[in-house]
Amino acid sequence: MIRITESTSDHDNLESLSTLALLNGINSEDAKVAAAVQLIIPQIEAFVDACHLRMSKGGRLFYLGAGTSGRLGIVDASECPPTFGVDHGVVIGLIAGGDHAIRKAVEFAEDDEKQGWLDLMNHNINELDTLVGIAASGTTPYVMGAIRTANQKGILTGGITCNPGSPLANESTFPMVPVVGPEFVTGSTRMKSGTAQKLVLNMISTALMIKLGHVKGNKMVDMQLSNEKLVQRAIRMVCDEIPVTEAEADALLSEFKSVRASVEAYHLKNTSK
């Protein structure tokens, strides 16, 4: 049986098409992705709520994948500390072949069914943690070996795949399966499948960080002030929250290092007078 992600593209004779036709064809396929993700929001909701229960007790979130899927998990994990101010060990992304595989493919790394769990053991994964396997095909041995072992050990598992009926869809406790159809270039799952995975990861991490208290209103009040753009954004956020000048907001941020801490320090100082 041919998997959906490997099925033949609805477009053909690509090498004979003009640049405009190629771009319009890719865009027409991309337009299908958000709708596919929308259909599985109830499944994403169920996973986020289950994961939040564990993370609120100190559990961590692990993403595990190979190739594009692994890189997307690492991107999402790496953006949580600067965006939401959480420690780097709260959301962890792992890729088949190790960090070297982020930039260059490591041949056959994804075919090792035992290595995924070994990589997780290096982080002392436990029953309070949550594991999300990411695999467009839903069959990657590196991912499936880890998911099966995690299930046996009572660790909450989620799976992001674009193939319904795949092992990852069937064996994850919380499968999330956006069915995006054939790729523009047959089998090139870095395209629509990768986009769908990215959208689901955005939803998971953002919803979890909001539920864990790292957003106030619609502001990233715990973000790290790691460049001048973010410092200026933080100054505006502080000025929106409390009656201070930009210079006073800058001084507060220099001392307290985050929007939340600066605002809380201001209120504490002024209520104690």
C-alpha positions in Angstrom: 0.0 0.0 0.0 1.4 3.4 -1.0 1.4 5.9 1.8 -0.3 9.3 1.2 3.0 11.1 1.7 4.5 9.0 -1.1 1.6 9.1 -3.5 2.1 10.6 -6.9 1.8 14.4 -7.2 -1.3 16.0 -8.8 1.2 18.0 -10.9 3.3 16.6 -13.7 5.9 17.7 -16.3 7.3 20.0 -13.7 10.6 20.5 -15.6 8.6 22.0 -18.5 6.7 24.6 -16.5 7.6 28.3 -16.3 8.8 29.8 -13.0 5.4 31.4 -12.5 3.6 28.1 -13.1 5.9 26.3 -10.6 5.3 28.9 -7.9 1.6 29.0 -8.4 1.5 25.2 -8.3 3.4 25.1 -5.0 1.3 27.8 -3.5 -1.9 26.0 -4.5 -0.8 23.0 -2.6 0.4 25.0 0.4 -3.1 26.5 0.6 -4.5 23.1 1.6 -2.3 22.8 4.7 -4.0 25.1 7.2 -7.4 23.5 6.4 -5.9 20.0 7.1 -4.6 21.2 10.4 -7.9 22.8 11.3 -9.6 19.4 11.0 -7.4 17.9 13.8 -7.7 20.7 16.3 -9.7 18.5 18.7 -6.9 16.0 18.7 -4.3 18.7 19.3 -6.5 20.1 22.1 -6.6 16.7 23.8 -2.9 16.3 23.6 -2.1 19.8 24.9 -4.4 19.4 27.9 -2.8 16.0 28.8 0.7 17.4 28.4 -0.1 20.5 30.4 -1.1 18.4 33.4 2.3 16.8 33.4 4.3 20.0 32.7 2.5 21.9 35.4 3.9 19.3 37.8 7.5 19.8 36.5 7.4 17.4 33.5 9.3 18.1 30.3 8.3 17.9 26.6 10.5 16.0 24.2 10.3 16.2 20.4 11.9 13.3 18.5 12.3 13.0 14.8 14.6 12.4 11.8 15.5 14.6 8.9 13.1 17.5 8.3 10.8 16.3 11.1 13.7 16.2 13.6 14.9 19.7 12.6 11.4 21.2 13.0 11.2 19.8 16.5 14.6 21.2 17.4 13.5 24.6 16.0 10.4 24.7 18.1 12.2 23.6 21.2 15.0 26.1 20.8 12.6 29.0 20.4 10.8 28.3 23.7 13.5 29.8 26.1 14.0 33.1 24.3 10.3 33.6 23.6 8.8 32.4 26.9 11.8 32.6 29.3 11.7 28.9 30.2 14.9 26.9 30.9 16.5 25.1 28.0 15.6 21.8 29.6 11.9 22.3 29.6 11.3 21.6 25.9 13.9 19.4 24.3 14.3 18.5 20.6 16.2 15.4 19.5 17.2 14.3 16.0 18.4 11.0 14.6 22.1 11.3 14.1 22.6 13.9 16.8 23.3 17.6 16.5 25.5 17.0 13.4 22.3 15.9 11.6 20.8 19.4 12.1 22.9 20.7 9.2 23.9 17.6 7.3 22.1 14.3 6.7 23.5 11.4 8.6 23.0 8.3 6.5 20.7 5.6 7.9 20.5 7.2 11.3 16.7 7.1 11.2 16.8 3.3 10.6 18.1 2.5 14.1 15.0 1.5 16.2 16.9 1.5 19.5 18.8 4.8 19.2 15.8 7.1 19.8 15.2 5.6 23.3 18.9 5.7 24.0 19.0 9.4 23.2 16.0 10.0 25.5 17.7 8.1 28.3 20.6 10.5 28.1 18.2 13.1 29.3 16.8 10.8 32.1 13.3 10.8 30.6 10.7 9.7 33.2 7.0 9.1 33.7 6.3 12.8 34.3 7.6 13.7 30.9 5.9 13.7 27.5 7.2 12.5 24.2 6.1 13.7 20.8 7.3 11.6 17.8 7.4 13.5 14.5 7.5 11.6 11.3 5.7 12.5 8.1 5.6 8.9 7.0 4.6 7.7 10.5 7.0 4.7 10.1 10.5 6.0 11.0 12.2 3.3 13.1 14.2 5.9 15.2 10.9 7.4 16.3 8.8 4.3 16.5 11.2 2.4 18.8 11.2 5.3 21.2 7.4 5.7 21.1 6.9 1.9 21.8 9.3 1.9 24.7 7.8 5.1 26.1 4.3 3.6 26.0 5.6 0.5 27.9 7.0 2.7 30.6 3.9 4.8 31.1 5.2 8.0 29.4 2.6 10.1 27.7 3.1 9.9 23.9 1.9 12.1 21.0 2.6 11.6 17.3 2.6 14.1 14.4 2.3 12.3 11.1 0.6 13.0 7.7 -0.3 9.3 7.1 -3.5 8.0 8.7 -3.2 4.4 9.7 0.6 4.5 10.0 2.3 2.9 13.0 2.8 6.4 14.6 -0.8 7.2 14.2 -1.9 3.9 15.6 0.5 3.6 18.5 0.8 7.1 19.9 -1.5 7.8 22.8 -2.4 11.1 21.2 -2.1 10.9 17.4 -2.2 14.2 15.5 -2.6 13.5 11.8 -3.1 16.4 9.3 -3.8 14.7 5.9 -2.3 17.1 3.4 -2.3 14.8 0.4 0.4 14.2 -2.2 3.4 16.6 -2.3 4.0 19.0 -5.2 7.2 17.0 -5.9 6.3 13.4 -5.2 7.5 12.3 -1.8 9.2 15.6 -0.9 7.7 15.7 2.6 9.8 18.8 3.5 7.0 20.7 1.7 3.4 20.4 2.7 4.0 17.7 5.3 6.8 19.8 6.9 4.6 22.9 6.8 1.8 21.0 8.6 4.2 19.7 11.2 5.5 23.2 11.8 1.9 24.5 12.3 1.1 21.8 14.8 4.3 22.3 16.7 3.6 26.1 16.9 0.1 25.3 18.3 1.4 22.8 20.8 4.2 24.9 22.3 2.4 28.3 22.2 -0.7 26.9 23.8 1.3 25.1 26.5 3.4 28.2 27.3 0.3 30.3 27.6 -1.4 27.8 29.9 1.8 27.6 32.0 1.6 31.3 32.6 4.3 32.7 30.3 2.0 35.1 28.5 0.0 38.0 30.0 -2.8 39.4 27.9 -1.2 38.9 24.5 2.4 39.8 25.6 5.5 37.6 26.0 6.2 39.0 29.4 8.9 36.4 30.2 10.9 36.7 26.9 14.7 37.0 27.1 16.1 40.4 26.3 18.7 39.0 24.0 18.9 41.8 21.4 18.1 45.5 20.9 14.9 44.7 19.1 13.6 42.7 22.0 14.7 45.3 24.5 12.8 48.0 22.7 9.7 45.7 22.5 10.0 45.1 26.3 10.3 48.9 27.0 7.0 49.4 25.1 5.4 46.5 27.0 6.4 47.9 30.4 5.2 51.4 29.4 1.8 49.9 28.5 1.5 48.2 31.8 2.7 50.9 34.3 3.0 54.7 34.2 6.7 55.1 33.6 8.8 56.8 30.9 10.8 54.8 28.4 14.0 55.7 30.2 12.5 54.4 33.5 11.3 51.3 31.8 14.7 50.7 30.4 16.2 51.1 33.9 13.7 48.6 35.3 14.5 46.1 32.6 18.2 46.5 33.1 17.8 45.6 36.8 15.1 43.0 36.7 15.7 41.3 33.3 12.1 40.7 32.2 8.9 42.6 31.6 7.1 40.6 34.3 9.7 41.1 36.9 10.0 44.8 36.1 6.2 45.4 36.4 6.0 43.3 39.6 8.9 45.2 41.1 7.3 48.5 40.3 4.0 47.5 41.9 5.7 46.1 44.9 7.6 49.4 45.4 4.6 51.6 45.0 2.2 49.6 47.1 4.7 49.5 50.0 4.9 53.3 50.2 
